[in-house]
Amino acid sequence: MMEISACLSSAYLAPVQYYAKLYEYPHVYVEQYDHYTKQTYRNRCVIATAEGTQALSIPTEKPATPKCLMKDIRISDHGRWRHLHWTALESAYRTSPYFDYYEDDLHPFYEKKYTFLYDFNEALCQTVCQLIDLQPDIRRTSSYEQASEAWQADFRESIHPKKDFREDTHFAARPYYQVFGQKHGFIPNLSIADLLFNMGPESLLVLRDSIRREECQS
């Protein structure tokens, strides 16, 4: 039986839906030759705070041309974003069950300066996968293709902050413990950071149970 591969966009601390794809598909290609667009998960994530959800966006340098490839997008140092993002994560998850456990693994990403957004996202994703014992075969695309024989499932544009994740017939957001759950109720499909800090090693089980199997659909 042929193993089905998927194609995803690059993403910053991507949502649970994204990591469910990394669990579901044995091989995943991450697009680096698409044209960069703002207000996507390429440079933003959404976390839960005491006041509700909060989007954290990485500032990028203005490209020389209107259509710049994702792999060429440079991170800007504008606004002390590294400090602000880490402070936001710490404020939101300091009291979560596993923040102290993973703090030393993630904090260095907010101290080291990466030149390119794609490289930063890739390294952070690799670390998160290691922490939750997720072992996907992730490869970079070598060119932009509308469709490819190398992968059969295309999620490059469907996993998007402005699109309803519930339209994904292969993903079902499984509730899990959240620090502010009693105040806000369960908030689905937040950044993987929310799942990681709240559930720790059990994150892998949540990802597994978030995959809606075809044989279960009716």
C-alpha positions as CSV (number, residue, x, y, z in Angstrom):
1,M,0.0,0.0,0.0
2,M,1.4,3.4,-1.0
3,E,2.1,5.8,1.9
4,I,0.3,9.1,1.4
5,S,2.3,12.3,1.8
6,A,1.1,15.8,2.6
7,C,2.3,19.3,1.8
8,L,2.1,22.1,4.5
9,S,3.1,25.7,4.6
10,S,5.9,26.8,7.0
11,A,4.3,27.9,10.3
12,Y,5.3,29.5,13.6
13,L,4.3,27.3,16.5
14,A,1.5,26.0,14.3
15,P,-1.9,25.1,15.5
16,V,-2.9,21.6,16.7
17,Q,-4.5,20.9,13.3
18,Y,-1.1,21.3,11.7
19,Y,0.6,18.9,14.1
20,A,-2.2,16.4,13.6
21,K,-1.1,16.3,10.0
22,L,2.5,15.6,11.1
23,Y,1.2,12.7,13.1
24,E,-1.2,11.4,10.4
25,Y,1.1,11.5,7.4
26,P,4.3,9.4,7.2
27,H,6.0,11.9,4.9
28,V,5.4,15.7,4.9
29,Y,6.8,18.4,2.6
30,V,7.0,21.9,3.9
31,E,6.6,24.5,1.2
32,Q,9.4,27.0,0.8
33,Y,8.8,28.3,-2.7
34,D,5.3,29.8,-2.2
35,H,4.9,33.6,-2.2
36,Y,4.9,34.9,1.3
37,T,1.6,36.5,2.5
38,K,0.9,38.2,5.8
39,Q,-1.8,37.2,8.4
40,T,-1.1,33.5,8.1
41,Y,0.4,31.0,10.4
42,R,3.7,31.5,8.6
43,N,4.6,34.2,11.1
44,R,1.9,34.0,13.7
45,C,0.5,31.7,16.4
46,V,-2.5,32.0,18.7
47,I,-2.3,31.2,22.4
48,A,-4.8,31.4,25.3
49,T,-4.3,34.0,28.1
50,A,-6.3,35.0,31.1
51,E,-8.0,37.6,28.9
52,G,-8.8,35.2,26.1
53,T,-6.9,34.4,22.9
54,Q,-3.8,36.4,21.8
55,A,-2.1,36.3,18.5
56,L,1.7,36.6,18.5
57,S,3.2,37.8,15.2
58,I,6.8,37.7,14.1
59,P,7.7,41.0,12.3
60,T,9.4,40.5,8.9
61,E,11.5,42.8,6.8
62,K,9.8,44.3,3.8
63,P,10.9,42.3,0.8
64,A,12.4,43.9,-2.2
65,T,9.7,42.6,-4.5
66,P,5.9,42.3,-4.0
67,K,6.1,38.5,-4.6
68,C,8.9,37.2,-2.3
69,L,9.4,33.5,-1.8
70,M,8.9,32.2,1.8
71,K,12.4,30.9,2.0
72,D,13.8,34.4,1.4
73,I,11.7,36.2,4.1
74,R,13.9,37.7,6.7
75,I,13.0,38.2,10.3
76,S,13.0,41.8,11.6
77,D,14.3,42.8,15.0
78,H,11.6,45.5,15.2
79,G,9.8,46.0,18.5
80,R,11.8,43.5,20.6
81,W,9.4,40.8,19.5
82,R,11.5,37.9,20.9
83,H,11.2,39.4,24.4
84,L,7.5,40.2,24.0
85,H,6.6,36.7,22.7
86,W,8.5,34.9,25.4
87,T,7.0,37.1,28.1
88,A,3.5,36.4,26.6
89,L,4.1,32.6,26.6
90,E,5.5,32.8,30.1
91,S,2.6,34.8,31.4
92,A,0.0,32.5,29.7
93,Y,1.5,29.2,30.7
94,R,3.7,29.7,33.8
95,T,1.1,27.9,35.9
96,S,0.5,25.2,33.3
97,P,1.6,21.6,34.3
98,Y,4.5,21.4,31.9
99,F,5.9,25.0,31.4
100,D,8.8,24.4,33.8
101,Y,9.5,21.1,32.1
102,Y,9.9,22.5,28.6
103,E,11.0,26.1,29.3
104,D,14.7,25.4,28.8
105,D,14.1,23.8,25.5
106,L,12.0,26.6,24.0
107,H,13.5,29.8,25.6
108,P,16.7,29.7,23.5
109,F,14.6,30.3,20.4
110,Y,13.8,33.7,21.8
111,E,17.4,34.5,22.5
112,K,19.1,33.4,19.3
113,K,18.7,35.5,16.2
114,Y,17.6,33.7,13.1
115,T,18.0,35.5,9.7
116,F,15.2,33.7,7.9
117,L,11.7,33.0,9.1
118,Y,11.6,29.6,7.3
119,D,14.7,28.4,9.2
120,F,13.4,29.6,12.5
121,N,10.0,27.9,12.0
122,E,11.7,24.7,10.9
123,A,14.1,24.5,13.9
124,L,11.3,25.3,16.3
125,C,9.0,22.7,14.8
126,Q,11.8,20.0,15.0
127,T,12.3,20.8,18.7
128,V,8.5,20.6,19.4
129,C,8.3,17.3,17.6
130,Q,11.2,15.9,19.7
131,L,9.6,17.1,22.9
132,I,6.3,15.3,22.2
133,D,8.0,12.3,20.7
134,L,6.5,12.9,17.2
135,Q,8.7,11.6,14.5
136,P,7.5,12.8,11.1
137,D,9.7,12.6,8.0
138,I,9.7,16.3,7.1
139,R,11.3,17.5,3.8
140,R,11.6,20.9,2.1
141,T,10.0,21.3,-1.3
142,S,12.5,21.8,-4.1
143,S,10.2,23.9,-6.3
144,Y,6.6,25.3,-6.2
145,E,4.0,22.9,-7.8
146,Q,0.3,23.2,-7.8
147,A,0.2,19.4,-7.5
148,S,2.9,16.8,-7.2
149,E,3.3,13.1,-7.4
150,A,5.5,13.4,-4.3
151,W,2.5,14.3,-2.1
152,Q,-1.2,13.7,-2.3
153,A,-2.7,15.9,0.4
154,D,-2.4,19.7,0.1
155,F,-2.9,21.8,3.3
156,R,-0.7,24.8,2.3
157,E,-3.7,27.2,2.2
158,S,-6.4,25.3,4.1
159,I,-4.7,25.5,7.5
160,H,-5.1,29.3,7.9
161,P,-6.2,31.6,10.7
162,K,-9.1,33.0,8.6
163,K,-10.4,29.6,7.6
164,D,-12.7,27.4,9.8
165,F,-10.7,24.3,10.9
166,R,-14.0,22.5,11.2
167,E,-14.2,22.3,7.4
168,D,-11.3,19.8,7.6
169,T,-13.1,16.5,7.5
170,H,-10.0,14.6,8.7
171,F,-9.5,16.7,11.9
172,A,-11.6,16.8,15.0
173,A,-10.4,19.1,17.8
174,R,-10.3,16.9,20.9
175,P,-10.7,18.8,24.2
176,Y,-7.9,18.7,26.7
177,Y,-7.0,20.5,29.9
178,Q,-6.3,24.2,29.5
179,V,-5.1,26.6,32.2
180,F,-8.0,29.0,31.7
181,G,-10.5,26.4,30.7
182,Q,-12.8,27.1,33.7
183,K,-12.9,30.8,32.7
184,H,-13.2,30.6,29.0
185,G,-14.2,27.0,28.3
186,F,-12.2,24.8,25.9
187,I,-10.6,26.8,23.0
188,P,-9.9,24.5,20.1
189,N,-7.0,24.5,17.6
190,L,-4.7,26.9,19.5
191,S,-0.9,26.9,19.0
192,I,0.9,23.6,19.7
193,A,2.5,25.6,22.6
194,D,-0.9,25.5,24.3
195,L,-1.1,21.7,24.0
196,L,2.5,21.1,24.9
197,F,2.5,23.2,28.1
198,N,-0.8,21.9,29.2
199,M,-0.5,18.2,28.4
200,G,3.2,17.4,28.1
201,P,3.8,13.8,27.0
202,E,0.1,13.2,26.5
203,S,0.1,15.7,23.6
204,L,0.8,12.8,21.3
205,L,-2.4,11.1,22.4
206,V,-4.4,14.3,21.8
207,L,-3.0,14.5,18.3
208,R,-3.8,10.9,17.6
209,D,-7.3,11.3,18.8
210,S,-7.7,14.5,16.7
211,I,-7.5,12.6,13.5
212,R,-10.9,11.7,12.1
213,R,-10.5,8.3,10.5
214,E,-12.5,7.7,7.3
215,E,-14.0,4.6,8.6
216,C,-15.4,6.6,11.5
217,Q,-17.1,9.1,9.2
218,S,-20.8,8.7,8.4
